[in-house]
Amino acid sequence: MKSVAERKAQLEARLAVLQSRIETIGGELLSHDSRDWEELAIEREDDQMLEDLGQSAQNEMRMIAAALERIEAGEYGYCAYCGEPIAESRLDLLPGTPFCSDHARAADRH
């Protein structure tokens, strides 16, 4: 069973990875200078994929920031809906999750 301090360190490490990824994506998006229309079209397709990856990283960063706030408030590891402890195995897979398995499924349906 991981301690809250270990979970916090894990979340902070993941946040650093995501921040680096977003910086890399931003640099890549600004680096295009192709004059060839065909190459430019391919670059635009690549840009869309990079933007999607960046959006995904930003969403995960928001989840991590919220989890870190729950840690500071002493609420981490408890379902935001029912208040019951979140299973350790679920936190291992999704350390930023605010919901137990039952309420995560219910939230997905809405």
C-alpha positions in Angstrom: 0.0 0.0 0.0 1.5 3.3 -1.1 1.5 6.3 1.3 -0.1 9.6 0.4 3.4 11.0 0.2 4.4 8.4 -2.4 1.2 9.1 -4.3 2.0 12.8 -4.2 5.5 12.2 -5.5 4.1 10.0 -8.3 1.6 12.6 -9.3 4.2 15.4 -9.3 6.6 13.3 -11.4 3.9 12.6 -13.9 3.0 16.3 -14.0 6.6 17.2 -14.8 6.6 14.7 -17.7 3.4 16.1 -19.1 4.7 19.7 -18.8 7.8 18.7 -20.7 5.6 17.0 -23.4 3.5 20.1 -23.8 6.6 22.3 -24.2 8.0 19.8 -26.8 4.6 19.9 -28.7 4.5 23.7 -28.6 8.0 23.9 -30.1 7.2 21.4 -32.8 4.1 23.3 -33.8 6.1 26.5 -34.1 8.9 24.9 -36.1 7.2 24.4 -39.5 8.6 26.4 -42.4 7.8 24.3 -45.4 7.1 26.1 -48.7 5.9 23.0 -50.5 2.1 22.6 -50.5 2.3 18.8 -50.2 4.7 18.9 -47.3 2.6 21.6 -45.7 -0.5 19.4 -45.9 1.4 16.6 -44.2 2.7 19.0 -41.5 -0.9 20.2 -40.9 -2.0 16.6 -40.4 0.9 16.1 -38.0 -0.1 19.3 -36.2 -3.6 18.0 -35.6 -2.2 14.9 -34.0 0.2 17.0 -31.9 -2.7 19.2 -30.8 -4.7 16.2 -29.8 -1.8 14.9 -27.7 -1.4 18.3 -26.2 -5.1 18.5 -25.3 -4.9 15.0 -23.7 -1.9 16.1 -21.7 -3.6 19.2 -20.5 -6.7 17.2 -19.4 -4.5 14.8 -17.4 -2.6 17.8 -15.9 -5.9 19.2 -14.7 -6.8 15.8 -13.1 -3.4 15.7 -11.4 -3.7 19.3 -10.1 -7.1 18.4 -8.6 -5.6 15.3 -7.0 -2.8 17.4 -5.5 -5.4 19.8 -4.1 -7.3 16.8 -2.6 -4.0 15.6 -1.0 -3.5 19.1 0.6 -7.1 19.0 1.8 -6.7 15.5 3.3 -9.3 14.1 0.9 -7.1 12.1 -1.5 -8.0 8.5 -1.8 -11.7 9.0 -1.0 -14.5 9.1 -3.6 -15.6 12.6 -4.2 -19.2 11.3 -4.6 -19.7 8.8 -1.8 -16.7 9.5 0.5 -15.7 5.8 0.6 -12.0 4.9 0.1 -11.0 4.3 -3.5 -9.5 0.9 -4.0 -5.7 0.8 -3.9 -5.6 -1.1 -7.3 -7.7 1.7 -8.9 -5.3 4.4 -7.5 -2.4 2.4 -8.9 -3.9 2.6 -12.4 -5.4 6.1 -12.1 -3.6 8.0 -9.3 -5.6 11.2 -10.2 -9.0 9.7 -10.1 -11.6 11.4 -7.8 -14.1 8.5 -7.9 -14.4 4.9 -6.7 -15.1 2.3 -9.5 -18.9 2.4 -8.9 -19.2 6.1 -9.2 -16.7 6.5 -12.1 -19.0 4.2 -14.1 -22.0 6.3 -13.1 -20.2 9.5 -14.1 -19.3 8.0 -17.5 -23.0 7.2 -18.2 -24.0 10.9 -17.7 
